[in-house]
């Protein structure tokens, strides 16, 4: 009987050794992972230079642009090249968005029905630009086991909280255990179908932060299509002109 009790005690101890690390890992790390992602490209203010490469089966185009932001509520984008697109600008303030087209000298507000439309022919939608969702505030997060063993990365499943108007049914976020930097994300619709992925690469020091400088968005329902965003320069917590996030700034020549 004593031998049986010892065996049972040993089995229980081994079970605890396997269960407790996973449990404590979720308590300690999942909030840190999500919080890190929320703040990685955000700050009180920022200004950057970006190149966007849009690739399809039949053509490619490269856009060069400047971007300004204030928190998560305001973003201003000004396209510098190519020549035919130079001067096109986008402003978003909270959930409202406007585009300026210099060839017709007109500012157009983007209606709610167009929020899921492509921005400048890319694989990023208007909604991607104006979304003010916070992974920490708007999603429930939990660590999950990967389908294939991956000792170098954490896998986090994000599901929308109740009564939060979010397009995606869930997001799988993969980050490096070493530095909590993102590796890739997968977006699923409400039916559980994987619709697109975003890959992060080329970690660099920009604005005093180590961040992935290249983001690749791939829609899985459009073979051969992808959009590559490359951060050329990035500054955080700088003083911005108060007129940056105004409608009149959309039409200002640069």
N, C-alpha and C positions, 0 to 999 in steps of 0.2 A: 504493500500500500504506500509506504514511504517513497519507494522508487517511482511509483506512478505519479505521486504528487510532485516529485522533482521534475519528472518529464513534462507534466502539465504546466508547471511554473516556467520551465525553459521555453516551451512553445509560446506561452503568453508574453514572455519577455522579448522573444524574437519578433512577435507580431507588433509589439509596441515600438521596437526599434525601426521597423519599416513604416509604421503608420505615423508616428509622431513627427519625423522630419518633414514629410510631405504636408502634414497639417500646419506645422509652424511656418513652413516655407510659404504657404498660401497667405497666412496671416501677416507675415513680415514683408513679403515682396510684391504681392499683386497690386496693392495700392501705390507702392513706390513706382512700379512699372508704368501704370496708367498715368500717374501724376507726371512722371518724367516725359511721357509722350505728349501730354497736354501742353507742356511748357517748352518743348524742344525748339520749336520754330517761332515761339511767341514771346513777347515781352511787353513792357509798358509802351514802347514805340520801337519801330524798326524801319530800316531802309535797305533795299537790296537791288542787285542787278542779276537778271535771270535770262537764260536762253531756254526756249522751248522748241523741241524738235517733234514735229508731228509726222508720223510715218503711216502710210497705208500701202495696200498692194500695188497701187498705180502711181503714187506720187509721194514726195516728201516736201516739207516746208519748215523753215527755221524762223522763229520770232525772237527778237531781242527786246527786252522790256525792263523798265524800272518799276519797283513796287514799294509802296509805303504802307505801314499799318500802325494802328493804335489799339492795343489790347486785342480782343477778339471781335470788337464791334465795328471797326472801320478799316477799309482797305481801298487803296487807290492804285491802279495799274495804268501805265502809259507805254504804248508800244513805240519803239524807236525804228525798227526795221523788220521786214523789207520795206522798200520805198512805198509800195502800194498800200501797206497797212500802217505806215508811220502816222502817228497822231491819233490813232484810235485809242480811246481811253475807257476805263471801267471804274465806276465808283460804287461802293456798297457801304451803307450805313445801317448797321444792325441787319434787319431782314429785307431791306429795300436795296434795289440795284438799278443803276443807269449805265447806258453805253453812249459814247459820243463817236460819231462817224464824220470825219472831216470832209470827205468827198461830197457829202450832202449838207454839211454844217448843221447837224441836228443831234440833239440829245434825246435819247429814247429810253423810257423807263421799261424795265423788263417785267412783264406781267407774271403772276404766279403760274400760269399755264405753261410758261417757257422756262421754268426754273430747272427742269431736267434736260433741257436742250444743251447741245455741245457749246462750249465757249471757244470761239475762234477756230472751229473745226477740230479741236483737240478731243481727248478722251476724258477731259475734266468738264463737268457740267457747270452751268451757272450756279446751281445749288452748292457745288463743291466750293465755289468762291465765297458765297454769302453765308454758308452754314456757320452758326455760332455755337454748335454743339460742343460740349466738353465730354471727353470720354469718362472722366471721373464723375461728373454730375448727371449725365444723361444715360449712362450704361451701367448695368450690373456686370461686374468682372469676376472671373474665376480662372484659376490655373487649370489647365487640362493636360492630359498626356498626349504627346504627338502620336500619329499613326505609326511612324517609324522612329525608333529610339534616336534621340538627339540630345546628347549631354551638354552641348554648348549653349543651348537656347531655352528660354521660357516660352511657353505657348499660353496665350490668354484668350479666352472667349468672352466677347462683349455682346450682351443682348440688351436691347432698349428697355428702359424702365417704363412702367405703366404710364399711359397718357402722355408720352413724349412723342411728338410727330417726327419720326425718323424714317427715312426711306428703307434702310437696310434691316433685314431680319436678324442678322448677326454679323460680327466682324471677328475674324481670327487674327490676332496680333502676335507676331513672333519677334522677340527681342533677345539680344545677346546677354547672357548671364554675366559676362565680364564687365560690361559698362552700361547696360540697359539701353543701348542704342538699337533702333529698329532694324530688322533684317527684311521682313516682308509683311504685308497685310493681305488678307483675302476677304472679299465682300460677298455676302450671300443675300439673296432676296427672301421674301417672306415665305416662299415655298421651299427654302433650304437649298436652292441652286446657287452654285458659285458663279458669280457674274463678272468679277474682275479682280485683278491682283495689283498690288503696288510693291515694287522692289526698291530697296535702299542700298546705296553703295558709295564708294569713294569718300571715305570719312576724311574731313579736313578741319582745320581750325579756321573758323569764320566768325568774326565779331567776338572773339574771345571764347568761343564754344567749339567743342568737337562735335560735329554733326555730319550726317551723310549729305554730301553735296549733290548727289544725283538720285532722282526719283523716277522710276519707270512705271507708268500705268498701262496695263494691258486689259482690254475688254475681251472676255473669253468667247463672246458670241460674234466676234469680228476677227477672223484669222488674218494675221499679217498686220494688224493695226496696233499701234502703241504711241504713247506720248512720253517723251523724255524731258524732264525739267532739270536744268543744271544751274546751281547757284554759283555765280561768278564772284559776287561780293555781297557782304551782309554786315550790317551794323545794328546794334541793339541799344536801347535806352538813350537815344539821342534827341536833341531838340528839333522839333519839326515846325515848319511854317503853319500857323493856325488855319490858313486858307487851303491846305492840301486836300482836306476832305470836304470840299464844297462843290456844288454844281458848276459854278463859274470857272473853277480850276480845270474842269473837263475840257473846255474849249481853249485853254491857254496854250499858245504856241511855245515850243521849247527849242 
